[in-house]
Amino acid sequence: MWSWFSPNQKYYIQLLEQFEKLNVTQKRIANASERLATSSESIATSTHDIVRLMKQSIGAVKPGTLNLVVESEMAGKLQFKVLLPVWPVGADIVSGELTVDVAGVVSTIPVVMDQVEVTDLEGDQDATVDLSFVYVDDVGNKSVNPSVFSGTLVDNIAPQDAGTLGIEVTGEI
């Protein structure tokens, strides 16, 4: 069966539907803001309403992309660091939690707000690495959908550059 709409038209329709949802949410936030401005005793309730409506409109905050960078190599061991996702602005996130699994050895590392990387991690060359990162809010709730990364530790660090070449005349024939 064929469709009356091309893939681009379907995508456009989906965008229009999302835009409509945002307009409805914007109106709800405006109403909550008006209540906040007119009633000093309901500040906490109105603020909670605004935060709840914003969360409903954008959905759960999922951490962004994790990246792994090999920093050094010695005797078959690789030292690496994990580059963390950018922290969202305005969310009720207070910390994060990074789970690192190197060849079956799992460790959980607490991460402070606005931390950009986790360093001093190590594993054997060609070991599998699985990473998982979640945000944690002020009451201990964790992101439903973690950011994940899977890969293999590979020595991709080139040796130091060679020194300058030169020639020297050593005799005459």
C-alpha positions as CSV (number, residue, x, y, z in Angstrom):
1,M,0.0,0.0,0.0
2,W,1.3,3.5,-0.8
3,S,1.0,6.7,1.1
4,W,-0.3,10.1,0.0
5,F,2.6,11.8,1.8
6,S,6.3,11.7,1.0
7,P,8.8,11.0,3.9
8,N,9.5,14.8,4.0
9,Q,5.8,15.6,4.2
10,K,5.4,13.1,7.1
11,Y,8.4,14.6,8.9
12,Y,6.9,18.1,8.4
13,I,3.5,16.9,9.8
14,Q,5.4,15.5,12.8
15,L,7.1,18.8,13.3
16,L,3.8,20.7,13.1
17,E,2.3,18.3,15.7
18,Q,5.3,18.9,18.1
19,F,5.0,22.7,17.5
20,E,1.3,22.6,18.4
21,K,2.2,20.7,21.7
22,L,4.8,23.4,22.5
23,N,2.2,26.1,21.9
24,V,-0.2,24.4,24.3
25,T,2.6,24.1,26.9
26,Q,3.6,27.7,26.4
27,K,0.0,28.8,27.1
28,R,0.0,26.6,30.3
29,I,3.3,28.1,31.4
30,A,1.9,31.6,30.8
31,N,-1.1,30.8,32.9
32,A,1.1,29.4,35.7
33,S,3.3,32.5,35.5
34,E,0.2,34.8,35.8
35,R,-0.9,32.8,38.9
36,L,2.6,33.3,40.3
37,A,2.5,37.1,39.7
38,T,-0.9,37.6,41.3
39,S,-0.6,35.4,44.4
40,S,2.5,35.7,46.6
41,E,1.2,32.8,48.8
42,S,1.2,30.3,45.9
43,I,4.8,30.9,44.7
44,A,5.9,27.3,45.6
45,T,2.9,25.7,43.9
46,S,3.2,27.8,40.7
47,T,6.9,27.2,40.5
48,H,6.3,23.5,40.8
49,D,3.6,23.7,38.1
50,I,6.0,25.5,35.7
51,V,8.7,22.9,36.3
52,R,6.3,20.0,35.9
53,L,4.9,21.5,32.6
54,M,8.3,22.1,31.2
55,K,9.3,18.5,32.0
56,Q,6.1,17.2,30.3
57,S,6.8,19.3,27.2
58,I,10.5,18.2,26.7
59,G,10.2,14.8,28.3
60,A,12.8,13.2,30.5
61,V,16.3,14.7,30.3
62,K,18.6,12.2,28.8
63,P,22.4,12.7,29.0
64,G,24.2,13.5,25.7
65,T,27.0,11.6,24.1
66,L,29.8,10.0,26.0
67,N,33.3,9.9,24.5
68,L,36.4,7.9,25.4
69,V,39.9,9.2,24.8
70,V,43.1,7.1,25.3
71,E,45.7,9.2,27.0
72,S,48.8,7.0,27.4
73,E,50.1,3.4,27.0
74,M,52.6,1.5,29.0
75,A,53.3,-2.3,29.0
76,G,50.1,-3.2,27.3
77,K,48.0,-1.1,29.7
78,L,46.1,1.9,28.4
79,Q,45.2,5.0,30.4
80,F,42.0,6.7,29.2
81,K,39.5,9.3,30.2
82,V,35.7,9.7,29.6
83,L,34.4,13.0,28.2
84,L,31.0,13.6,29.8
85,P,27.9,15.1,28.1
86,V,27.2,18.8,28.4
87,W,25.1,19.5,31.5
88,P,21.6,20.9,30.8
89,V,20.7,24.3,32.0
90,G,17.6,24.8,34.3
91,A,17.0,21.1,35.1
92,D,16.9,19.9,38.7
93,I,20.0,17.9,38.2
94,V,22.6,18.0,41.0
95,S,25.1,15.3,40.0
96,G,25.7,12.3,37.8
97,E,26.8,8.7,37.9
98,L,29.2,7.0,35.5
99,T,29.4,3.3,35.4
100,V,32.6,1.9,33.8
101,D,32.9,-1.8,32.8
102,V,36.4,-2.7,31.5
103,A,36.5,-6.4,30.5
104,G,33.9,-7.3,33.2
105,V,35.4,-5.2,36.0
106,V,32.6,-2.8,36.9
107,S,33.0,0.4,38.9
108,T,30.5,3.2,39.6
109,I,31.9,6.8,39.8
110,P,30.0,9.7,41.3
111,V,30.3,12.8,39.1
112,V,29.8,16.4,40.4
113,M,27.7,18.9,38.6
114,D,29.5,20.6,35.6
115,Q,32.3,18.1,35.7
116,V,33.5,17.7,32.0
117,E,35.6,14.5,32.2
118,V,36.5,11.5,34.4
119,T,40.3,10.8,34.2
120,D,42.8,8.2,35.4
121,L,40.9,5.2,34.1
122,E,42.9,2.2,32.8
123,G,42.5,-1.2,31.1
124,D,44.4,-3.7,29.1
125,Q,44.9,-3.1,25.4
126,D,42.0,-4.6,23.3
127,A,39.8,-4.8,26.4
128,T,36.1,-4.2,25.9
129,V,34.7,-1.0,27.6
130,D,31.1,-0.3,28.3
131,L,30.1,3.1,29.8
132,S,26.8,4.3,31.1
133,F,26.0,7.8,32.4
134,V,22.9,9.1,34.2
135,Y,21.9,12.4,35.8
136,V,20.8,12.4,39.4
137,D,18.4,15.0,40.8
138,D,18.2,16.5,44.3
139,V,16.1,13.6,45.7
140,G,18.2,10.8,44.2
141,N,16.1,10.1,41.1
142,K,18.2,8.9,38.1
143,S,17.7,9.4,34.3
144,V,15.4,6.8,32.9
145,N,17.4,6.6,29.6
146,P,21.2,6.6,30.2
147,S,23.8,7.7,27.7
148,V,25.8,4.6,26.8
149,F,29.1,3.9,25.0
150,S,30.7,0.6,24.0
151,G,34.0,0.1,22.5
152,T,37.5,-1.5,22.6
153,L,40.6,0.0,24.1
154,V,43.0,0.5,21.2
155,D,46.5,2.1,21.3
156,N,45.9,4.9,18.8
157,I,48.7,7.1,20.2
158,A,51.5,7.7,17.7
159,P,55.1,7.6,19.0
160,Q,56.9,10.9,19.4
161,D,58.1,12.6,16.2
162,A,61.5,11.7,14.8
163,G,64.3,14.2,15.2
164,T,65.8,16.2,12.4
165,L,67.6,14.4,9.6
166,G,70.9,15.6,8.3
167,I,73.9,14.6,6.2
168,E,77.6,14.8,6.7
169,V,80.3,14.5,4.0
170,T,82.7,11.8,5.2
171,G,85.2,11.8,2.3
172,E,86.2,12.5,-1.3
173,I,86.6,9.9,-4.1
